[in-house]
């Protein structure tokens, strides 16, 4: 039996969370009538707030044509909207529509509420420790995902900015 506080036990718990997130993404896709890749795009937009189509495509490791097709499907479905880019007249910024935010947020609300309740049970010091640890794990995961993608011949994702929708990426 693995000791839950050992490095191996913590990695196992993080892996369980990652697998649960993949199951949530698949179930949310079925619920919303979207492919898992489209749900992943919505999650990236929820986290970033706004992204250019090329930033979204880069984050998803899609070709320019693949990103265009994805954005068009999401736009036709009423899930994303395009706004003029404030600094680049040749580009647009994508954002989630209020409708998809509401539908996805409603589906994920029980998980978000449970995570919030678990967090509320921690002391201030425990919350600081957990937040720091999870931020470091996320940074390591992103860095290693980028390294694996580069070794597979993919370009690194571009940064994004906007107002995130935290309830959609729990």
N, C-alpha and C positions, 0 to 999 in steps of 0.2 A: 504494500500500500504506500502511496506517495504521501509524504508529509506536506500538508497544504501550505505551510509557511516556507517551504524550501523553494529554491529557484525553480526546480522542476514542477513543483506544485503550483506556483504562481503562473508559470508558463502554461500549464494545463488549464488553469482558470481563464487566462486570457484567450487561449485557444477555444474554450467553450463559449466565451462571449463572442468571438469572431464567428464561430459556426452558428450561434444563435442569431447574430446579425444577418448572416447570409439567409437563414430560414425566414427571418422577418422580411427581408427584401423580396424573396420569392413569393411569400404569402401576400405582401402588400401589392406586388405586381399582379397577382391573380385577382385580388380584390378590386384594384383600380383598372384592370384590363390593359396592363402595360407589361412589356418584356422586362426582364431583370435589368438589362442595360439601360432601359429608359428610367427605371426606378433609381438606378445608380446615378444617372444624370441629374435627376431631381434631388437626390441627396447631396450631390456636389453643389448644385445651385442653392440648396437650403443652407449649406454650410458657408458658402462664399457670399451669398446675397445677390450678387450680380457677377456675370462673367461674359466675356466675348465668346462668340461661337468657337474661335480657335483655342481659347483657354479651356473651354469645356471639352473640346475634342482632344486636346493635349492631356488633360486630366484623365480622360477615358482611354487614352492611347489609340485614338481613331485617326484615320486619314482625313484629309480635308473634305473629301467627298462623303465619307462616313459620318463626319460631324454635321455636314450640311443636311444629309438625309435624316439624321436623328433629330436635329433642331426642327426641321420641317414637320416631322411626325408629331413631335411634342407641341408644336405651335398649332397644327391642325386639330389636335385633341384638346386644345384649350388649356394646356398645362404650362406653357411658357409664353411670355410676351417679349417683344423686342422694343427697346427704348433707344433713342439716339445716344451715341457715346458723347459725353460732355467735352472730351478733349480731342477726339479723332472723328472728324466728319465722315470718314470712309467706313467707320465701324459702328456696330450696335452693341448694346449690352442686353443680355438675356436675364430675365428674372422670372420667378415663379408667379403664376396667377393666384389671386386670392382663393379661387375655387380649389386648386390642387393643394394649396397650403391647408385649407380647411379639411378637405377629404383625407389627406395623409395625416394631418395633425390629429384628427378624430380617431383614426385607426391606431396611431401610436400613443395616444393620450394615456392609456392604462400603464404602459411601460414607463413613460416619462414620469407619471405620478408615483409609481413604485420606486423608481430611482431617486426621485426627490425625497420621498419618505425615508429611504435608507440613508441618504445623505444627511437629512435632518437629525438622524440618530447619532451622528458622529460629533465629537467635540470639535472645537475650532482647530486645535492642533492636529487632530486626526484628518479633518477635511483638508488642511494644508498639505499634510504628508501624502494623502491619496491623490490630491490634485497634481502635486509636483511629480509623483511617480507616474501617473497616467499620462501627463504631458510629455515626460521623457520617453515613455514607451511609445507614444504616438509619433514623436519625432524620430525615434529609432526605426519604427515601422515604415514611416514615409521615406526616410533616407534609404533604407534597404530595398524598398519597392522601387525607388528611382534607380538604384544601382542594378537591380535585376533587369529592369526595363532597358537600361542602357546596354547591358550585356546582351540583351535580346535584340538590340538594334533600334530601340525606340528613342524618341527625343524626350527630354525632360519636360514635365508640365510647367506651364507659365503660371505666375501668381494671379490672384484675383482680389477683388475688393467689393464691398457692399455691406448690406445689412443682413446678417445671418438669420435663419429661422431655426433656433435651437431645438424646438420640439420635433423636428423632422429628422434629426440625426442622432437620436439617443441610442 
